[in-house]
Amino acid sequence: MDAQELVEAAAALVPAPGGRFLLGIAGAPGAGKSTLARLLVSRLRDHLGPDTAAYVPMDGFHLSNVQLARLGLTDRKGSAPSFDVWGYLALLRRLREQRPTEPVYVPDYDRELHEPVAARHLVAPTTRLVVTEGNYLATGAAGGPGWAEVRDALDAIWFLATPDSVRDTRLLARQQAGGLDPIAARAWVDGNDHPNGALVNTHVSADVRVITLDVR
């Protein structure tokens, strides 16, 4: 599918005013999830109005570096247990049950600070389509405690399938942009990102729509 076809497919999910639909975009690290989610939200806002869609990244629920150190997960940052899955689930449920006069502020992850940051994104009371994205949305119980409940909180999930070779190139570039030298970046991608990706790619629930798109 090309980008325009995916925008049209997302537009078909937008409910009537007063309703809300939660669409998740899953995929392995480096698949292009955030790029696709942002593209969908931007295009839908342009065509259907500024409050039609909102972006909600799961990465805002990375545990802080202090908490990762406490849990012994510093070298596994980005793995399923390195996220506050229960906090993310609470946000999804709040978005589902939100009162019509109440905006919801959404955290993000800052790749320069290497930490989560609060309230970078906003879901307006009139938002009808929430587009959230993250690695483990389609893993269900295989991702560990809480991820099956996350799956149940979403109305639909699209799984972005991207060739491993493409993801590898992107992940190396990401780690080097974050300050690692080429050797350290290679070690991080091989020792952390690819094992996380193997879990994600292996456990995709049957009700997930698999899509392919080059979203550079």
Helices and strands as residue ranges (DSSP letters): H 3-11, E 21-26, H 33-48, E 53-57, G 58-61, H 65-71, G 74-76, G 80-82, H 85-97, E 104-110, E 115-123, E 129-134, G 140-143, H 147-153, E 156-160, H 164-177, H 182-188, I 189-193, H 194-202, E 209-211
